[in-house]
Amino acid sequence: MRTVVYDVEIFPNFFSYTDIDIQTLETNVFVVHESRNDMDKLYEYLLEEKYRIGYNNVHFDRVVCDLITNFYHKMKTFKVDKALIHLYNKVQAFMREEQKEFYRGTTEIDLFLLNHFNNKSKLTSLKALQCSIYWPVVQDMPFHFTTQVTKEMIPEILEYNLNDVLSTKAFFEICKDQLTFRKELGKLNKKFMLNMPDITIGEEIFLKAIRQEFGLSKKELKEAVKFDKTVDLNKCILPYVDFQSAAFQELLKKVKWTVVSDKQKLSYSVNYKGFKFDYGVGGIHGCIDSGIYTSNENDIIIDFDVKSYYPNLAIQNDLHPKHIPQGAFVETYKKLFDKRVEAQIAKNKTEDAGLKLALNGVFGKTGESTSAFFDRYYFYSITLNGQLLLSMLAEMYMDTVTGLEMLQINTDGITIRVPKKQMKLVEKINRDWMAKTNLILESVEYKKMVIRDVNNYLAVSMDDKVKKKGIFETEKQLHKDNSFGAVAKALEQYFVNDIPVEETIKNNKNIYDFCGRYKAYKGWSAVFNYSDKGKVIQENHGKMLRFFPVSKGGGTSLKVNVDGRVHSLLANQKTMKFNRYFEVEDFQEYNINYEFFKNECQKIIDVIQPKQLKLFYL
């Protein structure tokens, strides 16, 4: 069966459908307008069986196409303008009602859903994605969706339509491995999984297992969910949670007195021997002061992570959502865990990956009110005990090991710098902790850690692998803003290989690494101002502007509000718009303002590296 990547555009008096065949690269374009009416051809084409790949298509483009096929015979009796307004009104009614029913077909593949970009924390438009994948043309729809389209406007709309299709196809190429995995996993589980994000796949595998073993259906579980408005944390704490110091004992007492609700959140801090521990709904966090920390002949940096922390907390302590029988939930968890071990031994990568999603995904679903696993008590039993048990380990380290330095604590692990002669004591503490909790600690040693804070650091392992978080990430997840990537690349070379940032910046020939982006929200627009022969030209780029700082020429990148407010996107910096890629013979012709990037690097270096010890590379 053919596979195409497609996109549609609709106005009150205009409709277009564009797709490209991923094998033949043949492009099909259909237009319905008073100047060109392809409705009959479009109807026949839409009836052809094919896989259709799109971006946010399940809840929009597919719906529009279904409306056309469902109401074609009625619309055919209308004049073209009446048929279009009939279609437009039905689409608008659908959007107003926010009908997001689950799509049960097997021919529509939505890369937006697959990547969980419909999640509030990962919400990503196609325009933002175009910036993330370094697509050469970042193009916003040139006309408002209420516009009456004239014949002269059509070429511009079709250009935009095709650009969306081509950039979606490029994203499809990036997602191929994910799709292959879902296809193989779907065969194993006899279920269509191509549009499922990882967390939903995990939920479905767990639900299938608990249904097969204990006859509990998803419907039954959802109907049994308890929607507690408050959670008494005293009922969540494991009986063997125990502290020796007054500071942590006081913390435990406060937590036991806490009843969380929409108004009262879990939020505490403990400052113990100069190290601050922060507790919250998302997990524990703590970090030493900004700086560079290294292993040497006397000391070693070592990171201890708890293996499969949240799943094993549930398994080892018989924790379960209270509307699900303890035996059914815990036994299912154990069987899936054992099956994953078997899959790892057998080197069945697809099954291993699917079971990993099942083990890890259930916890996330216990915090979603629409899930069959939703239970606030279970959620807090996992996250709260996870924090307290790690704190017990940290307390033992800090009270017992002479010369030990806490570097970080974060959700499922602790990073310390410790004298090598004290490692036997550290290992004994670990064994005692593991015996008490029935959990497993895994370790990795680092040569160096460059730390700005708990969310922004760089760590070099003994085999020279570099772990990068936050500002040090040189390859960001596609839903994140990847502006000014040249900074992260220069910082890595500076801190890992002692290469001056100026050298790395000037040797970088990827123009996209020097680009920033602005994504406008409600009420705001992205605007680029420049002068041409003494006349100020103002270009409105809609919701997305990609630009880079220049040393000469260029203009000003702005965000403009409908109420008249105007803000520069880069204060006191001339910029060049780059929504449309343009090539130069010599890279220097881009006139990149290298000083801007050197200064951005320097700001970070100044925070991390004491000035009295710093090598002045700039």
C-alpha positions as a printed NumPy array, in Angstrom:
array([[  0.   ,   0.   ,   0.   ],
       [  1.226,   3.492,  -0.892],
       [  2.429,   5.85 ,   1.816],
       [  2.151,   9.614,   1.465],
       [  2.957,  12.605,   3.651],
       [  0.186,  15.203,   3.454],
       [ -1.237,  18.485,   4.714],
       [ -4.426,  20.486,   4.07 ],
       [ -5.329,  24.17 ,   4.199],
       [ -8.847,  25.541,   4.548],
       [-10.405,  29.015,   4.283],
       [-14.051,  30.101,   3.916],
       [-13.737,  30.01 ,   0.123],
       [-10.642,  27.865,  -0.462],
       [ -9.34 ,  24.372,   0.22 ],
       [ -6.103,  22.665,  -0.773],
       [ -4.684,  19.174,  -0.259],
       [ -0.993,  18.439,  -0.949],
       [  0.897,  15.189,  -0.505],
       [  4.124,  13.512,  -1.559],
       [  4.667,   9.802,  -2.104],
       [  7.578,   8.696,   0.084],
       [  8.71 ,   6.097,  -2.47 ],
       [  8.27 ,   7.828,  -5.835],
       [  8.45 ,  11.427,  -4.488],
       [  5.507,  12.229,  -6.759],
       [  3.55 ,  15.255,  -5.535],
       [ -0.246,  15.56 ,  -5.723],
       [ -2.025,  18.898,  -5.321],
       [ -5.783,  19.439,  -5.263],
       [ -7.457,  22.847,  -5.063],
       [-11.099,  23.738,  -4.509],
       [-11.804,  27.379,  -5.345],
       [-14.006,  29.318,  -7.716],
       [-10.993,  29.612, -10.066],
       [-10.161,  25.889,  -9.954],
       [-12.393,  23.087,  -8.745],
       [-10.692,  19.705,  -8.167],
       [-13.447,  18.438,  -5.821],
       [-14.365,  15.39 ,  -7.927],
       [-10.748,  14.317,  -8.417],
       [-10.027,  14.948,  -4.738],
       [-12.994,  12.816,  -3.647],
       [-11.841,   9.885,  -5.786],
       [ -8.266,  10.306,  -4.557],
       [ -9.278,  10.364,  -0.888],
       [-11.154,   7.082,  -1.346],
       [ -7.968,   5.341,  -2.508],
       [ -6.464,   3.15 ,   0.212],
       [ -3.147,   4.499,   1.397],
       [ -1.157,   5.261,   4.534],
       [ -1.254,   8.989,   5.254],
       [  1.431,  10.574,   7.427],
       [  0.994,  14.06 ,   8.818],
       [  1.636,  16.395,  11.73 ],
       [ -1.315,  16.87 ,  14.083],
       [ -3.374,  15.283,  11.316],
       [ -5.434,  12.818,  13.355],
       [ -7.344,  15.654,  15.012],
       [ -7.45 ,  18.066,  12.087],
       [ -6.37 ,  17.116,   8.555],
       [ -7.915,  13.637,   8.789],
       [-11.154,  15.133,  10.084],
       [-11.31 ,  17.593,   7.185],
       [-10.695,  14.802,   4.665],
       [-13.356,  12.632,   6.334],
       [-15.855,  15.503,   6.16 ],
       [-15.185,  15.846,   2.444],
       [-15.77 ,  12.15 ,   1.74 ],
       [-18.81 ,  11.995,   4.054],
       [-20.544,  15.08 ,   2.673],
       [-19.226,  15.015,  -0.903],
       [-22.537,  14.02 ,  -2.501],
       [-24.339,  16.814,  -0.661],
       [-21.65 ,  19.413,  -1.408],
       [-21.613,  18.357,  -5.049],
       [-25.135,  19.77 ,  -5.407],
       [-23.907,  23.187,  -4.242],
       [-22.02 ,  25.837,  -6.134],
       [-18.337,  25.773,  -5.259],
       [-18.486,  28.797,  -2.936],
       [-21.435,  27.321,  -0.991],
       [-19.751,  23.899,  -0.798],
       [-16.625,  25.497,   0.648],
       [-18.413,  27.534,   3.305],
       [-20.384,  24.399,   4.238],
       [-17.107,  22.507,   4.721],
       [-15.446,  25.44 ,   6.512],
       [-18.327,  25.792,   8.985],
       [-18.302,  22.082,   9.799],
       [-14.543,  22.224,  10.453],
       [-14.912,  25.286,  12.7  ],
       [-17.73 ,  23.612,  14.617],
       [-15.527,  20.591,  15.159],
       [-12.669,  22.754,  16.416],
       [-14.962,  24.709,  18.782],
       [-16.289,  21.501,  20.29 ],
       [-12.686,  20.308,  20.798],
       [-13.636,  16.768,  19.883],
       [-10.466,  14.757,  20.377],
       [-11.883,  11.264,  20.109],
       [ -9.393,   8.418,  19.996],
       [ -8.58 ,   7.5  ,  16.415],
       [ -9.128,   3.781,  15.878],
       [ -8.112,   3.543,  12.229],
       [ -4.852,   2.002,  11.068],
       [ -3.939,   4.089,   8.015],
       [ -3.424,   7.54 ,   9.562],
       [ -0.014,   8.128,  11.169],
       [  0.424,  11.271,  13.259],
       [  4.014,  12.253,  14.087],
       [  2.685,  14.881,  16.514],
       [  0.964,  12.232,  18.652],
       [  3.734,   9.66 ,  18.264],
       [  6.235,  12.079,  19.825],
       [  3.8  ,  13.14 ,  22.577],
       [  3.964,  16.736,  21.347],
       [  0.327,  17.113,  22.416],
       [  1.556,  16.936,  26.022],
       [  1.442,  20.361,  27.694],
       [  5.123,  20.279,  28.662],
       [  6.218,  19.203,  25.16 ],
       [  3.718,  21.089,  23.005],
       [  5.458,  21.808,  19.706],
       [  4.137,  23.457,  16.565],
       [  5.361,  22.46 ,  13.126],
       [  7.032,  25.883,  12.806],
       [  9.015,  25.325,  16.02 ],
       [  9.898,  21.853,  14.783],
       [ 11.168,  23.316,  11.507],
       [ 13.676,  25.324,  13.559],
       [ 14.644,  22.262,  15.606],
       [ 15.402,  20.116,  12.549],
       [ 17.24 ,  22.957,  10.754],
       [ 14.669,  23.098,   7.974],
       [ 15.69 ,  25.73 ,   5.397],
       [ 12.294,  27.454,   5.214],
       [ 10.361,  28.423,   8.354],
       [  7.157,  29.704,   6.877],
       [  4.007,  30.9  ,   8.622],
       [  0.654,  30.934,   6.865],
       [  0.653,  34.319,   5.071],
       [ -3.102,  34.856,   5.507],
       [ -5.506,  34.575,   8.451],
       [ -7.767,  31.528,   8.262],
       [-10.827,  33.799,   7.888],
       [ -9.435,  35.464,   4.731],
       [-11.402,  35.434,   1.48 ],
       [ -8.817,  33.942,  -0.858],
       [ -8.368,  35.475,  -4.292],
       [ -6.894,  33.714,  -7.3  ],
       [ -3.694,  35.738,  -6.875],
       [ -3.19 ,  34.416,  -3.322],
       [ -3.315,  30.75 ,  -4.276],
       [  0.342,  30.266,  -5.352],
       [  1.539,  31.629,  -1.98 ],
       [ -0.825,  29.33 ,  -0.048],
       [  0.244,  26.301,  -2.099],
       [  3.903,  27.149,  -1.505],
       [  3.2  ,  27.19 ,   2.23 ],
       [  1.192,  23.95 ,   1.963],
       [  4.045,  22.186,   0.154],
       [  6.659,  23.479,   2.605],
       [  4.689,  21.951,   5.486],
       [  4.509,  18.644,   3.613],
       [  8.237,  18.598,   2.835],
       [  9.263,  19.506,   6.392],
       [  6.886,  16.831,   7.751],
       [  8.503,  14.323,   5.395],
       [ 11.927,  15.324,   6.742],
       [ 10.625,  14.75 ,  10.287],
       [  9.221,  11.393,   9.19 ],
       [ 12.746,  10.352,   8.172],
       [ 13.937,  11.249,  11.691],
       [ 11.091,   9.184,  13.207],
       [ 11.639,   6.044,  11.104],
       [ 13.221,   4.026,  13.916],
       [ 10.373,   4.941,  16.262],
       [  7.83 ,   3.847,  13.674],
       [  9.654,   0.581,  12.996],
       [  9.733,  -0.129,  16.729],
       [  6.001,   0.576,  17.07 ],
       [  5.194,  -1.569,  14.062],
       [  7.146,  -4.537,  15.463],
       [  5.757,  -4.021,  18.968],
       [  2.243,  -3.717,  17.575],
       [  2.6  ,  -7.144,  15.959],
       [  3.764,  -8.639,  19.274],
       [  0.802,  -7.115,  21.109],
       [ -1.714,  -7.359,  18.24 ],
       [ -2.531,  -3.67 ,  18.501],
       [ -2.127,  -0.556,  16.354],
       [  0.576,   1.463,  18.117],
       [  1.945,   3.771,  15.419],
       [  0.361,   6.906,  16.93 ],
       [  1.128,   6.078,  20.542],
       [  3.741,   7.982,  22.575],
       [  6.063,   5.911,  24.748],
       [  4.076,   6.391,  27.956],
       [  0.829,   5.2  ,  26.329],
       [  2.557,   2.159,  24.87 ],
       [  3.762,   1.281,  28.366],
       [  0.251,   1.695,  29.742],
       [ -1.269,  -0.514,  27.033],
       [  1.255,  -3.335,  27.596],
       [  0.621,  -3.27 ,  31.35 ],
       [ -3.16 ,  -3.22 ,  30.818],
       [ -2.953,  -6.177,  28.455],
       [ -0.883,  -8.152,  30.989],
       [ -3.198,  -7.436,  33.932],
       [ -6.224,  -8.339,  31.804],
       [ -4.704, -11.636,  30.679],
       [ -3.528, -12.664,  34.14 ],
       [ -6.356, -11.357,  36.308],
       [ -9.243, -10.556,  33.963],
       [ -9.252,  -6.861,  34.861],
       [-10.28 ,  -4.714,  31.893],
       [ -9.3  ,  -1.105,  31.262],
       [-12.955,  -0.083,  31.556],
       [-13.326,  -1.782,  34.944],
       [-10.163,  -0.174,  36.26 ],
       [-11.15 ,   3.318,  35.084],
       [-14.567,   2.975,  36.674],
       [-12.94 ,   1.987,  39.982],
       [-10.533,   4.98 ,  40.137],
       [-10.724,   7.026,  43.355],
       [-10.348,  10.773,  42.853],
       [ -8.894,  11.814,  46.216],
       [ -8.752,  15.575,  46.622],
       [ -6.213,  15.334,  49.444],
       [ -3.398,  12.96 ,  50.355],
       [ -2.253,  12.353,  53.935],
       [  1.474,  11.829,  53.417],
       [  1.804,   9.992,  56.732],
       [ -0.086,   7.117,  55.099],
       [  2.414,   7.005,  52.233],
       [  5.729,   6.746,  54.099],
       [  7.357,   3.307,  54.294],
       [  7.872,   1.998,  57.841],
       [ 11.635,   1.609,  57.512],
       [ 12.269,   5.247,  56.55 ],
       [ 14.48 ,   6.447,  59.387],
       [ 17.021,   9.206,  60.039],
       [ 19.714,   9.754,  62.663],
       [ 20.211,  13.512,  62.506],
       [ 17.932,  16.137,  64.013],
       [ 17.617,  18.011,  60.687],
       [ 16.272,  15.034,  58.758],
       [ 14.151,  13.84 ,  61.693],
       [ 12.488,  17.241,  61.714],
       [ 11.915,  16.933,  57.947],
       [ 10.285,  13.542,  58.402],
       [  8.057,  14.915,  61.141],
       [  6.911,  17.811,  58.93 ],
       [  6.217,  15.496,  56.01 ],
       [  4.143,  13.176,  58.192],
       [  2.027,  16.152,  59.264],
       [  1.466,  17.267,  55.654],
       [ -1.801,  16.769,  53.794],
       [ -1.283,  17.73 ,  50.155],
       [ -4.057,  19.255,  48.077],
       [ -4.48 ,  21.7  ,  45.213],
       [ -3.535,  24.45 ,  47.671],
       [ -0.955,  22.612,  49.812],
       [  1.951,  21.205,  47.786],
       [  4.88 ,  19.023,  48.806],
       [  7.703,  21.545,  49.177],
       [ 10.439,  21.359,  51.832],
       [ 14.132,  22.104,  52.128],
       [ 16.848,  20.846,  54.461],
       [ 20.303,  22.378,  54.769],
       [ 22.531,  19.637,  56.144],
       [ 26.24 ,  20.194,  56.692],
       [ 26.289,  22.931,  54.048],
       [ 24.385,  20.981,  51.385],
       [ 20.793,  21.96 ,  50.563],
       [ 18.221,  19.249,  49.846],
       [ 15.016,  20.405,  48.095],
       [ 11.898,  18.2  ,  48.112],
       [  8.941,  18.552,  45.785],
       [  6.303,  16.743,  43.747],
       [  8.76 ,  16.097,  40.912],
       [ 11.504,  14.627,  43.094],
       [ 14.5  ,  15.564,  45.19 ],
       [ 17.129,  18.059,  44.024],
       [ 20.374,  19.31 ,  45.486],
       [ 23.642,  20.608,  44.12 ],
       [ 26.997,  21.852,  45.278],
       [ 28.108,  25.371,  44.37 ],
       [ 28.924,  26.098,  40.73 ],
       [ 32.417,  24.987,  39.791],
       [ 34.716,  22.423,  38.212],
       [ 35.159,  19.197,  40.176],
       [ 37.737,  16.58 ,  39.187],
       [ 38.953,  13.149,  40.12 ],
       [ 42.659,  12.801,  40.898],
       [ 45.134,  10.369,  42.428],
       [ 43.519,  10.81 ,  45.844],
       [ 39.817,  11.464,  45.144],
       [ 37.242,  10.031,  42.795],
       [ 33.89 ,  11.314,  41.529],
       [ 31.293,   8.57 ,  41.454],
       [ 27.607,   8.629,  40.616],
       [ 25.222,   6.075,  42.157],
       [ 21.845,   5.544,  40.48 ],
       [ 19.088,   3.263,  41.723],
       [ 18.293,   0.642,  39.092],
       [ 14.706,   0.977,  37.785],
       [ 14.005,   3.053,  40.877],
       [ 10.268,   3.684,  40.676],
       [  9.246,   0.226,  39.355],
       [ 11.364,  -1.508,  41.994],
       [ 10.003,   0.691,  44.778],
       [  6.549,  -0.63 ,  43.893],
       [  7.643,  -4.251,  43.478],
       [  9.751,  -4.467,  46.643],
       [  7.18 ,  -2.742,  48.851],
       [  3.954,  -4.175,  47.381],
       [  2.742,  -0.683,  46.488],
       [ -0.308,  -0.431,  44.245],
       [ -3.076,   1.975,  43.211],
       [ -5.744,   1.329,  45.817],
       [ -8.511,   0.603,  43.29 ],
       [ -6.42 ,  -2.25 ,  41.85 ],
       [ -6.012,  -5.407,  43.968],
       [ -2.523,  -5.52 ,  45.454],
       [ -1.808,  -9.024,  44.21 ],
       [ -2.92 ,  -8.272,  40.666],
       [ -0.889,  -5.069,  40.343],
       [  2.305,  -6.22 ,  42.052],
       [  2.309,  -9.67 ,  40.424],
       [  1.834,  -8.085,  37.002],
       [  4.693,  -5.701,  37.72 ],
       [  6.945,  -8.597,  38.813],
       [  6.079, -10.731,  35.786],
       [  6.763,  -7.873,  33.395],
       [ 10.072,  -7.205,  35.164],
       [ 11.064, -10.888,  34.863],
       [  9.955, -10.974,  31.221],
       [ 12.167,  -7.977,  30.512],
       [ 15.18 ,  -9.759,  32.058],
       [ 14.431, -12.744,  29.82 ],
       [ 14.124, -10.474,  26.766],
       [ 17.476,  -8.852,  27.608],
       [ 19.159, -12.267,  27.905],
       [ 17.579, -13.365,  24.615],
       [ 18.626, -10.008,  23.066],
       [ 15.069,  -9.359,  21.914],
       [ 15.448,  -5.602,  21.616],
       [ 11.861,  -4.826,  20.639],
       [ 10.291,  -6.753,  23.508],
       [ 12.912,  -5.428,  25.929],
       [ 12.175,  -1.826,  24.928],
       [  8.41 ,  -2.351,  25.126],
       [  8.608,  -3.909,  28.588],
       [ 10.86 ,  -1.09 ,  29.771],
       [  8.128,   1.349,  28.726],
       [  5.558,  -0.718,  30.614],
       [  7.642,  -0.766,  33.8  ],
       [  8.518,   2.926,  33.72 ],
       [  5.348,   4.34 ,  32.189],
       [  2.865,   3.173,  34.795],
       [  4.16 ,   5.606,  37.427],
       [  3.635,   8.569,  35.078],
       [  0.084,   7.422,  34.382],
       [ -0.771,   7.3  ,  38.104],
       [ -0.572,  11.108,  38.027],
       [ -2.978,  11.465,  35.067],
       [ -6.637,  11.718,  36.059],
       [ -7.782,  10.153,  32.766],
       [ -5.707,   6.993,  33.239],
       [ -6.896,   3.622,  34.527],
       [ -3.915,   3.756,  36.924],
       [ -4.649,   7.178,  38.429],
       [ -4.112,   7.238,  42.199],
       [ -2.707,  10.197,  44.132],
       [ -1.745,   7.979,  47.076],
       [  0.284,   5.637,  44.881],
       [  1.889,   8.596,  43.108],
       [  3.065,  10.152,  46.396],
       [  4.035,   6.774,  47.865],
       [  6.509,   6.38 ,  45.018],
       [  7.892,   9.893,  44.629],
       [  7.989,  10.716,  48.37 ],
       [  9.669,   7.468,  49.441],
       [ 12.054,   7.798,  46.535],
       [ 13.218,  11.115,  47.948],
       [ 13.372,   9.986,  51.56 ],
       [ 15.31 ,   6.786,  50.839],
       [ 17.913,   8.698,  48.833],
       [ 18.158,  11.167,  51.719],
       [ 18.855,   8.26 ,  54.088],
       [ 21.735,   7.186,  51.853],
       [ 23.064,  10.75 ,  51.656],
       [ 22.868,  11.123,  55.431],
       [ 24.867,   7.915,  55.931],
       [ 27.524,   9.142,  53.507],
       [ 27.802,  12.569,  55.118],
       [ 27.843,  11.288,  58.714],
       [ 30.231,   8.386,  58.196],
       [ 32.692,   9.01 ,  55.349],
       [ 35.499,  11.421,  56.191],
       [ 36.397,  13.729,  53.319],
       [ 33.269,  12.898,  51.287],
       [ 31.782,  15.765,  49.3  ],
       [ 28.166,  15.758,  48.088],
       [ 28.043,  17.045,  44.507],
       [ 24.461,  16.34 ,  43.481],
       [ 21.295,  14.518,  44.409],
       [ 18.578,  14.238,  41.794],
       [ 15.436,  12.047,  41.568],
       [ 17.079,   8.624,  41.355],
       [ 20.733,   9.086,  42.234],
       [ 23.562,  10.728,  44.152],
       [ 26.901,  12.016,  42.899],
       [ 29.781,  12.295,  45.381],
       [ 33.493,  13.05 ,  45.405],
       [ 35.222,  10.801,  47.904],
       [ 38.785,   9.898,  48.904],
       [ 39.724,   6.608,  47.211],
       [ 40.856,   5.192,  50.553],
       [ 37.257,   5.59 ,  51.782],
       [ 35.637,   3.628,  48.944],
       [ 35.389,   0.411,  50.986],
       [ 33.35 ,   2.293,  53.561],
       [ 31.145,   3.774,  50.815],
       [ 30.597,   0.288,  49.403],
       [ 29.632,  -1.002,  52.856],
       [ 27.115,   1.82 ,  53.265],
       [ 25.692,   0.96 ,  49.849],
       [ 25.356,  -2.722,  50.765],
       [ 23.59 ,  -1.835,  54.028],
       [ 21.235,   0.526,  52.222],
       [ 20.484,  -2.024,  49.502],
       [ 19.825,  -4.722,  52.136],
       [ 17.397,  -2.422,  53.927],
       [ 15.544,  -1.264,  50.81 ],
       [ 15.941,  -4.328,  48.526],
       [ 16.958,  -1.881,  45.8  ],
       [ 20.054,  -1.992,  43.594],
       [ 22.646,   0.769,  43.165],
       [ 24.542,   1.114,  39.891],
       [ 27.595,   3.334,  39.498],
       [ 29.615,   5.307,  36.974],
       [ 32.871,   7.15 ,  37.635],
       [ 33.65 ,  10.596,  36.278],
       [ 36.947,  12.296,  35.525],
       [ 35.395,  15.711,  35.7  ],
       [ 32.136,  17.491,  36.413],
       [ 31.464,  21.052,  35.291],
       [ 28.473,  22.295,  37.264],
       [ 26.437,  25.456,  37.029],
       [ 23.476,  23.995,  38.945],
       [ 21.528,  20.752,  39.323],
       [ 19.892,  21.113,  35.887],
       [ 22.927,  22.414,  34.004],
       [ 26.107,  20.383,  34.11 ],
       [ 28.637,  18.461,  32.072],
       [ 30.25 ,  15.205,  33.213],
       [ 33.158,  13.328,  31.592],
       [ 33.3  ,   9.599,  32.353],
       [ 36.475,   7.568,  32.645],
       [ 36.038,   6.347,  29.057],
       [ 35.664,   9.968,  27.889],
       [ 31.932,   9.871,  27.249],
       [ 30.402,  13.277,  27.926],
       [ 27.037,  13.606,  29.662],
       [ 25.451,  17.   ,  29.026],
       [ 22.448,  18.641,  30.65 ],
       [ 20.716,  21.988,  30.147],
       [ 22.947,  24.75 ,  28.785],
       [ 25.621,  22.186,  27.876],
       [ 23.38 ,  20.121,  25.586],
       [ 24.729,  20.251,  22.044],
       [ 21.851,  18.142,  20.702],
       [ 18.524,  19.018,  22.278],
       [ 15.311,  17.042,  22.214],
       [ 13.239,  18.321,  19.323],
       [ 10.525,  19.877,  21.493],
       [ 13.137,  22.086,  23.188],
       [ 14.41 ,  25.449,  21.992],
       [ 17.78 ,  24.885,  20.282],
       [ 18.683,  28.56 ,  19.892],
       [ 22.356,  29.558,  19.647],
       [ 23.764,  26.017,  19.671],
       [ 27.231,  27.432,  18.982],
       [ 27.434,  28.408,  22.664],
       [ 26.983,  24.857,  23.996],
       [ 29.483,  23.477,  21.458],
       [ 32.095,  26.082,  22.415],
       [ 31.564,  25.446,  26.141],
       [ 32.037,  21.703,  25.703],
       [ 35.33 ,  22.173,  23.884],
       [ 36.477,  24.739,  26.449],
       [ 35.748,  22.639,  29.535],
       [ 36.557,  19.198,  28.103],
       [ 39.464,  19.855,  25.74 ],
       [ 40.782,  23.252,  26.931],
       [ 40.063,  24.825,  23.521],
       [ 39.384,  28.592,  23.65 ],
       [ 35.736,  29.373,  22.934],
       [ 36.694,  31.887,  20.251],
       [ 38.481,  29.163,  18.319],
       [ 35.508,  26.803,  18.387],
       [ 33.056,  29.55 ,  17.501],
       [ 35.03 ,  30.793,  14.511],
       [ 35.671,  27.264,  13.23 ],
       [ 31.955,  26.437,  13.331],
       [ 30.529,  26.617,   9.798],
       [ 26.984,  25.554,  10.576],
       [ 24.912,  28.731,  10.219],
       [ 21.993,  27.169,  12.111],
       [ 24.185,  26.924,  15.238],
       [ 24.25 ,  30.732,  15.32 ],
       [ 20.491,  31.149,  14.969],
       [ 18.017,  31.966,  17.691],
       [ 14.283,  31.613,  17.415],
       [ 11.281,  33.426,  18.823],
       [  7.945,  31.661,  19.133],
       [  5.117,  34.154,  19.54 ],
       [  2.16 ,  33.43 ,  21.793],
       [ -1.354,  34.823,  21.895],
       [ -1.412,  38.556,  21.223],
       [  2.205,  38.691,  20.041],
       [  3.818,  38.631,  16.594],
       [  7.389,  38.145,  15.396],
       [  8.538,  41.2  ,  13.452],
       [ 11.734,  42.067,  11.585],
       [ 12.537,  45.756,  10.934],
       [ 15.223,  46.983,   8.57 ],
       [ 16.101,  50.031,   6.501],
       [ 16.089,  50.121,   2.719],
       [ 17.266,  53.351,   1.114],
       [ 16.281,  55.325,   4.182],
       [ 12.842,  53.747,   4.4  ],
       [ 11.961,  51.519,   7.381],
       [ 10.534,  48.188,   6.258],
       [  8.529,  46.169,   8.785],
       [  8.013,  42.462,   8.079],
       [  5.531,  40.495,  10.166],
       [  6.605,  36.846,  10.319],
       [  3.614,  35.686,  12.323],
       [  4.333,  33.192,  15.085],
       [  7.961,  32.301,  14.378],
       [ 11.121,  34.24 ,  13.61 ],
       [ 14.545,  32.663,  13.173],
       [ 17.455,  35.107,  13.228],
       [ 21.147,  35.494,  14.043],
       [ 23.193,  38.439,  15.407],
       [ 25.31 ,  40.295,  12.856],
       [ 28.256,  42.651,  13.147],
       [ 27.052,  44.927,  10.35 ],
       [ 23.949,  45.447,   8.258],
       [ 20.833,  43.532,   9.198],
       [ 17.96 ,  44.983,  11.187],
       [ 16.078,  44.533,  14.436],
       [ 14.222,  41.411,  15.541],
       [ 11.185,  42.295,  17.63 ],
       [  8.169,  40.877,  19.366],
       [  5.128,  43.099,  18.984],
       [  1.885,  42.907,  20.922],
       [ -1.531,  43.896,  19.612],
       [ -1.725,  46.421,  22.481],
       [  1.291,  48.267,  21.07 ],
       [  4.062,  46.904,  23.266],
       [  7.344,  46.319,  21.428],
       [ 10.376,  44.417,  22.753],
       [ 13.697,  43.654,  21.106],
       [ 14.518,  39.954,  20.937],
       [ 18.239,  40.707,  21.351],
       [ 18.839,  43.947,  23.204],
       [ 21.301,  46.297,  21.47 ],
       [ 22.033,  43.709,  18.78 ],
       [ 21.61 ,  43.985,  15.04 ],
       [ 20.236,  40.779,  13.581],
       [ 19.555,  39.087,  10.27 ],
       [ 16.303,  37.229,   9.644],
       [ 16.814,  33.615,   8.619],
       [ 13.353,  32.127,   8.176],
       [ 14.469,  31.343,   4.655],
       [ 17.938,  29.867,   4.236],
       [ 20.304,  31.767,   1.975],
       [ 23.738,  30.579,   0.965],
       [ 26.929,  32.635,   0.69 ],
       [ 30.142,  31.863,  -1.165],
       [ 32.289,  32.639,   1.868],
       [ 30.919,  31.887,   5.356],
       [ 32.284,  35.245,   6.552],
       [ 29.699,  36.946,   4.35 ],
       [ 27.038,  36.088,   6.943],
       [ 28.714,  38.791,   9.088],
       [ 28.008,  36.834,  12.277],
       [ 28.618,  38.848,  15.427],
       [ 31.073,  36.45 ,  17.069],
       [ 31.452,  38.789,  20.043],
       [ 27.861,  38.038,  21.038],
       [ 28.61 ,  34.305,  21.26 ],
       [ 31.923,  34.83 ,  23.058],
       [ 30.135,  37.012,  25.618],
       [ 27.38 ,  34.412,  26.124],
       [ 30.047,  31.787,  26.771],
       [ 31.902,  34.1  ,  29.113],
       [ 28.804,  34.733,  31.232],
       [ 28.543,  31.   ,  31.919],
       [ 32.281,  30.534,  32.436],
       [ 32.319,  33.372,  34.97 ],
       [ 29.664,  31.602,  37.047],
       [ 31.437,  28.238,  36.978],
       [ 35.121,  29.04 ,  37.004],
       [ 36.675,  31.193,  39.762],
       [ 38.314,  34.188,  38.136],
       [ 41.526,  33.776,  40.048],
       [ 41.98 ,  30.273,  38.578],
       [ 40.595,  30.928,  35.121],
       [ 42.657,  30.88 ,  31.946],
       [ 41.635,  33.956,  30.022],
       [ 41.009,  32.557,  26.563],
       [ 38.856,  35.402,  25.349]])
